[in-house]
Amino acid sequence: MLVAQITDLHLGFDPNDPDEQNRQRLDRTLRTLCALDPRPDLLLVTGDIAENGDEDEAYRSYQSAIADLPFPVLPVMGNHDSRAGFQAHFPDVPTAEGFIQYVVDDGPLRIIVLDTLEAGRHGGAFCEARAAWLGARLGEAAEKPTLIALHHPPVPTGIPWLTDAPGADWIVRLGAVVEAHDNIVAMVSGHVHRPIVSRWAGTAVIVCPSTAPQVALELSPIDPEAPDERPMIIAGPPCYALHLWEGGQLLSHFATAGDHEVLARYTERMQPLVRMLIEEKRGR
């Protein structure tokens, strides 16, 4: 099973511009995903679909972008999104306990989508109602390998201005649920606009880089009272992740969208190397 992931589209960053940069970056990424062989079985869109979830134009742009995709699309709410704004355009997306969260269980890997949005807050949220719902969903299929998708990574990322403290209430509450279940193979998220992998609460946390511009890799502490000219947002290419569930193991890859300079192709010149590596693997 091949699960594609994109995140942090931030459509509508340039209001009233149908050719805005973020839409062009999204379209470039979707073209890349559609051209893959094998093609993904589904696409996770892990939040911040809109720059401003109260603006209808952003969700209309997203709707047109995904309209003809050849695979199902599973949306996740981010802190820039609006549940009401999203539901006005996508009323058929499932909800539970008043949140946009749901389960997809028609493949070898079960997927649980969590809603960590709290209106007016940049960081995540995970209340008692959401915790009870997640615990029940994990418990009802305890033998099924499960992937959890959410927007906010519950781990320190080293980017001090973008992530919550490890002891934040919502992180502690989510961690208690995750630690109590051993059927979670990984949690995939966005929010930080960078590729990050960590271990947390007994499972892997995988952060996908964004289709919108990337966050600069600056790990030094930041002083909110002393701007220091550090880079914050950079014009890196749009990115995506591919999560391959095979042989009871999840393998995650990150890539940039669009054309790349090819330095070697599989020709007769490369065939001896390929043959040697395959034969070596067979012989172990």
Beta strands, then each sheet from edge to edge (+ up, - down):
strand 1: 2-6
strand 2: 42-46
strand 3: 73-76
strand 4: 102-104
strand 5: 110-113
strand 6: 146-149
strand 7: 184-189
strand 8: 196-200
strand 9: 203-207
strand 10: 214-215
strand 11: 233-234
strand 12: 239-246
strand 13: 249-256
sheet 1: 3+ 2+ 1+ 12- 13+
sheet 2: 4+ 5- 6- 7- 9- 8+
sheet 3: 10+ 11-
end
